[in-house]
Amino acid sequence: MKTVLITNHEEHRQALQEIERLWNAVPGSKDEVWLEELVNAVEAYESAKFSDQPKDESR
């Protein structure tokens, strides 16, 4: 399993594109595992990058 660390806007953009490509990965496949890793990395990056912005409570 790879550990993914997103450190800048370009890596974030690339990860989002890869997530879109893998979105319908077969459950239990290597692609699904990679998808989960990317999603976790994007969530961590966005949490760190955008944590100082007010949350949208309308959702």
N, C-alpha and C positions, 0 to 999 in steps of 0.2 A: 504494500500500500504506500502510495506517495503522500508526502506531506506537502500541502500547497500553502504558500504564503504569498498573498497579493500585497504589493507594496506601493503601487502607483496606479494612476488612471488608466494607462494603456494595458497593464496586466488585468485590471478589473474589466475593461471592455472586452478583452480577449476571452476571459473566463465566462462572461455573459454569453458571448457568441458560442462558445463550446457547450455551455449548458443548454442553449437553444437546440444545438445539433443533437445532443444526447437525450433530450427531454423524454422521448418515448423508448428509452433503453429497456431491453428485456430484463424483467426481474431476475436477480441472481447472477446477471452477467457482469463481466469486467467493466463494461460501459456503465452499468448502473452504479458500481462501486466508485468509478471515476466521477460520475455525475454527483454522487453524494459528497465526495471530497471537494469538488468545485463549489457546490452549494454552501458547504460549511465555510470554505475560504472566503467566498463572497460575503456571507453573513458577517464574518469576523471583520473583514475590511470595512464594510458599510457601517457596522456598529462603531468601530473606532473612528472612522472618517466623519461620520455624520452624527455622532452622539451629542454634539453641542447644539444641534438644531432642535427646535421645539417639535414634539411629536404631533402628528395629525390625529386628533382625537375624534374626528368625524367618522372613522372607520369602525 
